[in-house]
Amino acid sequence: TNKEIARHLDISEHTVKEHVRHLLKKTKTTTRTGILAQIFQDT
């Protein structure tokens, strides 16, 4: 979850949400799974 990621990275939950939002836009996907698919497709 965003909360768990934020706690692990010692950043705010809002920052996690913003990073995810930017990744969704950059990869032109609508889900976190889509982000991962794009990353692994490009490697």
Secondary structure, 3 states (H helix, E strand, C coil): CHHHHHHHHCCCHHHHHHHHHHHHHHHCCCCHHHHHHHHHHHC
